[in-house]
Amino acid sequence: MGIVHHANYVRFLEEARVVWMDEHDRPYREYAAEGLHFATTAIELRYLRSAVFDDVLAITTWPEWVRGASLRMAYEIRRGDELLAAGASEHAMVDLDGRPRRIPAEQLAVLRERVGR
């Protein structure tokens, strides 16, 4: 059909979140090295227009809220000025056994400073 399959947008959000963390918090691999992960607990997406093969897409990402052990990231996917999709993902910090853990205090402060940006 020449359009981007809807499931790919979830992968776009994941990549955008990891890049956002690299640029605004700390690399995700550093959390992983400490045995911590942000497990995805919810995904929301609104599809407004279709992206097509070879489109150049820009994804804007920011934290909507940050709590002691969880956060919600928001996203806008654009082709130029045209909004194609908007969404959010929620994540809980967990250890390697999947048990909830608090976000380390230093990172919690950094993430909270960036809410809404």
C-alpha positions as CSV (number, residue, x, y, z in Angstrom):
1,M,0.0,0.0,0.0
2,G,3.0,2.3,0.3
3,I,2.0,3.5,3.8
4,V,3.8,2.9,7.1
5,H,2.1,0.0,9.0
6,H,0.5,1.2,12.2
7,A,2.5,-1.1,14.4
8,N,5.7,0.7,13.4
9,Y,4.6,3.8,15.2
10,V,5.1,2.1,18.5
11,R,8.7,1.3,17.6
12,F,9.1,5.0,16.6
13,L,8.0,6.0,20.0
14,E,10.4,3.6,21.7
15,E,13.3,4.9,19.7
16,A,12.3,8.5,20.4
17,R,12.1,7.9,24.1
18,V,15.6,6.3,24.2
19,V,17.1,9.2,22.2
20,W,15.3,11.7,24.5
21,M,16.8,10.0,27.5
22,D,20.3,10.0,26.0
23,E,20.0,13.7,25.3
24,H,18.1,14.9,28.4
25,D,18.7,12.5,31.2
26,R,21.3,9.7,30.8
27,P,21.8,6.9,28.4
28,Y,19.3,4.0,28.9
29,R,22.3,1.6,28.9
30,E,23.4,3.2,32.2
31,Y,20.1,2.3,33.8
32,A,20.4,-1.2,32.4
33,A,23.9,-1.6,33.7
34,E,22.5,-0.9,37.2
35,G,19.8,-3.6,36.6
36,L,17.0,-1.1,36.1
37,H,14.6,-0.8,33.2
38,F,11.6,1.3,32.3
39,A,8.9,-1.4,31.6
40,T,6.2,-0.2,29.3
41,T,2.8,-0.3,31.1
42,A,0.6,1.6,28.6
43,I,0.7,3.0,25.0
44,E,-1.7,5.5,23.5
45,L,-1.6,6.5,19.8
46,R,-3.9,8.7,17.7
47,Y,-3.3,8.3,14.0
48,L,-4.2,11.4,12.1
49,R,-2.5,11.0,8.7
50,S,-0.5,8.2,7.1
51,A,3.3,8.3,6.7
52,V,4.5,6.8,3.4
53,F,7.6,5.1,2.3
54,D,10.7,7.4,2.4
55,D,9.0,10.1,4.4
56,V,11.3,12.0,6.7
57,L,9.6,12.1,10.1
58,A,10.4,14.2,13.2
59,I,9.3,13.0,16.6
60,T,9.0,15.5,19.5
61,T,9.2,13.8,22.9
62,W,8.8,15.1,26.5
63,P,7.8,13.8,29.9
64,E,4.2,14.6,30.9
65,W,4.6,13.5,34.4
66,V,7.2,11.8,36.6
67,R,6.5,10.0,39.8
68,G,8.7,8.1,42.2
69,A,8.8,4.9,40.2
70,S,7.0,5.8,36.9
71,L,6.7,8.3,34.2
72,R,4.6,9.2,31.2
73,M,6.2,10.3,27.9
74,A,4.3,12.3,25.2
75,Y,5.0,12.3,21.5
76,E,4.1,14.1,18.3
77,I,5.1,12.6,15.0
78,R,5.3,15.1,12.1
79,R,6.2,15.2,8.4
80,G,7.3,18.8,8.1
81,D,4.6,20.9,9.7
82,E,1.9,18.2,9.3
83,L,1.0,16.3,12.5
84,L,0.7,12.6,11.6
85,A,0.3,11.0,15.0
86,A,0.2,11.9,18.7
87,G,0.6,9.6,21.6
88,A,2.0,8.7,25.0
89,S,3.6,5.8,26.8
90,E,3.7,5.0,30.5
91,H,6.6,3.2,32.1
92,A,7.4,1.7,35.5
93,M,10.9,1.4,36.8
94,V,11.6,-2.3,37.6
95,D,14.6,-4.4,38.5
96,L,15.8,-7.5,36.7
97,D,13.2,-9.6,38.5
98,G,10.4,-7.2,37.3
99,R,9.9,-5.8,40.8
100,P,9.0,-2.1,41.0
101,R,11.9,0.2,42.0
102,R,12.1,3.9,42.6
103,I,13.8,6.0,40.0
104,P,17.2,7.0,41.4
105,A,17.0,10.4,43.2
106,E,19.4,12.2,40.9
107,Q,17.6,11.0,37.7
108,L,14.2,11.7,39.3
109,A,15.1,15.3,39.8
110,V,16.4,15.7,36.3
111,L,13.3,14.1,34.8
112,R,11.0,16.2,36.9
113,E,12.8,19.4,35.7
114,R,11.9,18.5,32.1
115,V,8.2,17.8,32.6
116,G,6.2,19.6,29.9
117,R,9.2,20.5,27.8
